[in-house]
Amino acid sequence: MSAPRLRSLGIDPATGKEAYAVTRPGGRLEALADVHALESAAVLLAVVGAVLDAGNASDAELAAFVSPLYMALGECVGLIVDEADCR
């Protein structure tokens, strides 16, 4: 099983700051973080897809997506690994 890790829960509407929590396998905070990670990845996929479909983005605009895509992919792979560890 994987060790607890700091996970994003999204943006706090009161402060506008990102909220993080140390999650534990099977806990409520882990479930909230999983939902947030998957929703964020889905939105990012839609945005990047629209930009690529338009076909007129500059190299700098495309490069701006590298870090968010890397982070989203890492989070999704983490979910898969955690799920595999639970079996």
C-alpha positions in Angstrom: 0.0 0.0 0.0 1.2 3.5 -0.7 2.0 6.0 2.0 -0.2 9.0 2.7 0.5 12.0 0.4 -0.5 15.6 0.0 -3.4 15.9 -2.4 -5.3 18.8 -3.9 -9.0 19.1 -3.0 -9.6 22.1 -5.3 -9.9 25.8 -4.8 -11.4 27.2 -1.6 -14.1 29.6 -2.7 -13.7 31.7 0.4 -10.0 32.4 -0.1 -9.3 31.6 -3.7 -6.4 29.4 -2.6 -5.9 25.7 -3.4 -6.8 23.4 -0.5 -4.6 20.4 0.2 -5.0 17.4 2.6 -2.9 14.4 3.6 -5.1 11.5 2.5 -5.4 8.0 3.7 -6.4 5.0 1.6 -10.2 4.6 1.6 -10.8 7.9 3.4 -13.2 10.7 2.5 -10.5 13.1 1.7 -8.9 10.6 -0.6 -12.3 10.2 -2.4 -12.6 14.0 -2.7 -9.1 14.3 -4.0 -9.7 11.5 -6.5 -12.8 13.2 -7.9 -11.0 16.5 -8.1 -8.1 15.0 -9.9 -10.3 13.2 -12.5 -12.5 16.3 -13.1 -9.4 18.5 -13.5 -7.9 16.0 -16.0 -11.1 15.8 -18.0 -11.3 19.6 -18.2 -7.7 19.9 -19.2 -8.2 17.2 -21.9 -11.1 19.1 -23.3 -9.2 22.4 -23.4 -6.1 20.9 -25.0 -8.2 19.0 -27.4 -10.0 22.2 -28.5 -6.7 24.0 -28.9 -5.2 21.2 -31.0 -8.4 20.9 -33.1 -8.2 24.6 -33.9 -4.7 24.0 -35.3 -3.5 27.6 -34.9 -1.8 27.6 -31.5 1.8 28.9 -31.3 4.6 26.8 -29.9 4.6 29.0 -26.8 0.9 28.4 -26.3 1.3 24.7 -26.7 4.3 24.7 -24.3 2.2 26.3 -21.6 0.2 23.0 -21.5 3.1 20.8 -20.8 3.3 21.3 -17.0 -0.4 21.0 -16.3 -0.6 17.9 -18.5 2.4 16.4 -16.7 0.8 17.1 -13.3 -2.6 15.7 -14.4 -1.1 12.6 -15.9 1.0 12.0 -12.8 -2.1 12.3 -10.5 -4.1 9.9 -12.7 -1.3 7.4 -12.8 -1.1 7.7 -9.0 -4.8 6.8 -8.8 -4.2 3.8 -10.9 -1.2 2.7 -8.9 -3.1 3.2 -5.6 -6.1 1.1 -7.0 -3.7 -1.7 -8.0 -2.1 -1.7 -4.6 -5.5 -2.2 -3.0 -6.1 -5.4 -4.9 
